[in-house]
């Protein structure tokens, strides 16, 4: 679960980076625009992964050790 959450957070970060640098919403472009149902589902799942990833701050061992 942690590895999936981390992957989704990275996808979200790359998407936000592309919006900031180039004005291109990759997720929106691939899935029918920012307001399409599929894009909104993806945005929601990425947001939930970000909330899940907050728990990484409270773990005693590094997250990389848990992914192996």
C-alpha positions in Angstrom: 0.0 0.0 0.0 2.9 2.4 0.8 4.5 1.8 -2.5 1.3 2.5 -4.4 0.7 5.6 -2.4 4.2 6.8 -3.1 3.8 6.1 -6.8 0.6 8.1 -6.9 2.1 11.0 -5.0 4.9 11.1 -7.6 2.4 11.1 -10.4 0.6 14.0 -8.8 3.9 15.9 -8.3 4.9 15.4 -11.9 1.4 16.5 -13.1 1.6 19.7 -10.9 5.2 20.3 -12.1 4.0 20.1 -15.7 1.2 22.5 -15.0 3.6 25.0 -13.3 6.3 24.8 -15.9 4.4 24.3 -19.1 0.8 24.9 -18.4 -0.1 21.4 -19.4 -2.3 19.2 -17.2 -1.1 15.7 -18.2 -3.8 13.8 -16.3 -6.5 16.1 -17.7 -5.1 15.8 -21.2 -5.0 12.0 -21.1 -8.4 11.4 -19.6 -10.7 14.0 -21.2 -10.2 17.3 -19.4 -10.0 18.4 -15.8 -13.8 18.1 -15.3 -14.3 14.6 -16.8 -15.4 11.9 -14.4 -12.3 9.8 -15.0 -9.9 12.7 -14.4 -11.7 13.6 -11.2 -11.5 10.0 -10.0 -7.8 10.0 -10.7 -7.3 13.4 -9.0 -9.3 12.0 -5.9 -7.2 8.8 -5.7 -4.0 10.8 -6.0 -5.2 13.2 -3.2 -6.1 10.2 -1.0 -2.6 8.8 -1.6 -1.2 12.1 -0.5 -3.2 12.0 2.7 -2.0 8.4 3.3 1.6 9.5 2.7 1.4 11.9 5.7 1.7 8.7 7.8 5.3 8.3 6.5 6.4 11.2 8.7 5.4 9.2 11.8 7.1 5.9 10.9 10.3 5.0 12.8 12.0 3.2 9.8 12.6 4.7 6.4 9.8 4.0 3.9 12.3 2.4 1.4 13.0 -0.5 3.9 9.2 -1.3 4.0 8.9 -1.4 0.2 11.3 -4.3 -0.3 
